[in-house]
Amino acid sequence: MKKLSILMLTVALPVLAAGQQFPEFRVNVIEIKGRSYSQTEKMKRAVTIFENVLNDAAFQKELTTKTFKSDRDDDLVPDPTASRVIEKIYAGRELYNPEPNNAADIYWYAEKTGLWKRMTDRCNTIGYGYPGEKEIYTYTCLLKEKDSLAKLAGHIAHEWSHKLGFVHRAEDHAERHLTVPYVFGDLVFKHAARWTGAD
């Protein structure tokens, strides 16, 4: 019986480029709160998609090929190679609880989009999260978009990666899209869109 368990575990872990193995990844939903029942349900569906994408072999294979750059001196991973990024993501070591549990602990809240933001931003900034804090926030403008499940899955990936210590500069610049939160979030969005039929 013991040999059978070991064999099943080996089959369950995809072995990809450079011998990279991915453990099964889980999402622990601690609290999700939209500003309405329908928003909360949409957020829950997006989290399920996020978990499914991280366990998808096609996503994992593409993640091993990505190039990452740090754009801040205080980045906790100043040399973010693909293998180091993958190890940190799949270990699920959030800064406030650094024990690896192969999971994302999600505290996710919707925040009303203010009038000034609606007039000036039109939902270009969709939310925020900070290293060392548990909570992630999403502006309701994104939650109101008709087919935003894939975007929400990419957004939660981006913001959750901040909880692992991955950061980027606030201002837009030529290489910001190469930082871990952007590359990771964009890749989750791409694969989530495959599943949801979104563009």
C-alpha positions in Angstrom: 0.0 0.0 0.0 2.8 2.4 0.8 4.4 1.8 -2.6 1.1 2.6 -4.3 0.8 5.9 -2.5 4.3 7.0 -3.6 3.6 6.0 -7.2 0.3 8.0 -7.2 2.1 11.1 -5.8 4.7 10.9 -8.5 2.1 10.7 -11.3 0.2 13.7 -9.8 3.2 16.0 -10.0 3.9 17.1 -13.5 7.6 17.1 -14.3 8.4 20.0 -16.7 11.5 21.9 -18.0 14.7 21.4 -16.0 13.0 18.8 -13.8 10.7 21.4 -12.2 8.0 19.7 -10.1 4.8 21.4 -9.1 3.0 20.4 -6.0 -0.8 20.4 -5.9 -1.8 24.0 -5.2 -4.8 25.0 -3.1 -6.7 28.2 -2.4 -7.9 28.6 1.2 -10.7 31.1 1.1 -10.7 32.8 4.6 -13.0 35.6 3.6 -14.4 37.0 0.4 -16.7 40.0 0.5 -18.3 41.8 -2.4 -20.6 44.7 -2.1 -23.5 42.5 -3.1 -24.3 38.8 -3.1 -23.7 38.6 -6.9 -20.2 40.2 -6.6 -19.2 37.8 -3.8 -20.3 34.9 -5.9 -18.3 36.2 -8.9 -15.2 36.6 -6.7 -15.6 33.0 -5.5 -15.8 31.7 -9.0 -12.7 33.7 -10.0 -10.8 32.2 -7.0 -11.8 28.6 -8.2 -10.5 29.5 -11.7 -7.2 30.8 -10.2 -6.7 27.5 -8.3 -7.5 25.5 -11.4 -5.1 27.5 -13.6 -2.3 27.0 -11.1 -2.8 23.2 -11.3 -3.0 23.2 -15.1 -0.1 21.5 -16.8 -0.1 24.0 -19.8 0.0 27.0 -17.4 2.9 25.4 -15.4 4.8 24.6 -18.5 4.6 28.1 -19.8 5.5 29.5 -16.4 8.8 27.7 -16.5 9.7 29.6 -19.7 9.0 33.1 -18.4 11.6 35.8 -17.7 11.2 38.1 -14.7 12.9 41.3 -13.7 12.9 43.2 -10.4 12.4 47.0 -10.6 12.8 47.9 -7.0 15.8 47.7 -4.6 13.7 46.4 -1.8 12.3 43.4 -3.7 12.6 40.3 -1.5 13.7 38.3 -4.6 16.1 40.7 -6.3 17.1 38.0 -8.9 13.7 36.5 -9.8 14.6 33.5 -12.0 11.7 31.3 -13.1 12.7 28.5 -10.7 12.9 30.8 -7.7 9.6 32.5 -8.6 7.9 29.1 -9.0 9.2 27.8 -5.7 7.9 30.8 -3.8 4.5 30.8 -5.5 3.8 27.1 -5.1 5.2 27.0 -1.5 2.6 29.7 -0.6 4.8 31.4 2.0 2.9 34.6 2.7 5.1 37.2 4.5 2.8 37.2 7.6 2.9 33.4 7.8 6.1 32.1 6.2 5.3 28.4 6.8 5.0 26.7 3.3 1.5 25.2 2.8 1.3 25.0 -1.0 -1.7 27.3 -0.8 -2.9 30.9 -1.2 -4.8 32.2 1.8 -7.4 34.6 0.5 -8.8 37.6 2.3 -10.4 39.4 -0.6 -12.7 42.5 -0.4 -14.5 44.7 -2.9 -14.0 48.4 -2.6 -16.4 50.9 -4.0 -15.0 52.9 -7.0 -15.2 56.5 -5.9 -16.5 59.3 -8.2 -13.1 60.9 -8.8 -11.6 57.5 -9.7 -14.5 56.7 -12.1 -14.0 60.1 -13.8 -10.2 60.0 -14.1 -9.2 56.3 -14.2 -12.1 54.3 -15.8 -10.9 51.2 -14.0 -7.3 51.2 -15.3 -6.3 50.6 -11.7 -8.4 47.6 -10.6 -7.3 47.0 -7.0 -4.4 46.8 -4.7 -2.6 44.7 -2.0 0.6 45.2 0.0 3.4 42.9 1.1 3.0 41.8 4.7 -0.7 42.4 4.8 -3.4 39.7 4.5 -6.0 41.6 2.6 -6.5 42.2 -1.1 -8.9 44.8 -2.5 -10.6 45.0 -5.9 -12.5 48.1 -7.1 -16.2 47.4 -8.0 -15.7 48.8 -11.5 -14.0 45.5 -12.4 -16.6 43.4 -10.7 -19.3 45.2 -12.8 -17.7 44.3 -16.1 -19.8 41.6 -17.9 -17.2 39.0 -18.6 -14.5 39.7 -16.1 -13.9 36.2 -14.5 -10.5 35.7 -16.3 -9.5 39.3 -15.5 -10.4 38.7 -11.9 -8.4 35.5 -11.7 -5.3 37.3 -13.2 -5.9 40.2 -10.8 -6.0 37.9 -7.7 -2.8 36.3 -8.9 -1.1 39.7 -9.2 -2.2 40.9 -5.8 -1.6 37.6 -4.0 2.0 37.6 -5.3 2.5 40.9 -3.3 1.7 38.9 -0.2 4.7 36.6 -1.1 7.0 39.7 -1.2 7.0 40.3 -5.0 6.7 44.0 -5.6 6.9 46.6 -8.4 7.2 50.4 -8.7 3.9 52.3 -8.6 4.6 54.4 -11.6 4.3 53.0 -15.1 7.7 52.4 -16.9 9.1 50.4 -19.7 9.9 47.2 -17.7 7.1 47.1 -15.2 5.3 44.4 -17.2 8.4 42.1 -16.6 8.0 42.2 -12.8 6.7 39.0 -11.1 3.2 40.4 -10.2 2.6 41.5 -13.8 4.0 38.4 -15.6 2.3 36.0 -13.2 -1.0 37.9 -13.3 -1.0 38.2 -17.0 -0.2 34.5 -17.5 -3.0 33.4 -15.1 -5.4 35.8 -17.1 -4.3 34.2 -20.4 -5.0 30.6 -19.2 -8.1 31.6 -17.3 -9.4 33.2 -20.5 -8.9 29.9 -22.3 -11.2 28.3 -19.8 -13.8 31.0 -19.6 -13.9 31.9 -23.3 -13.0 35.5 -22.5 -10.6 37.7 -24.6 
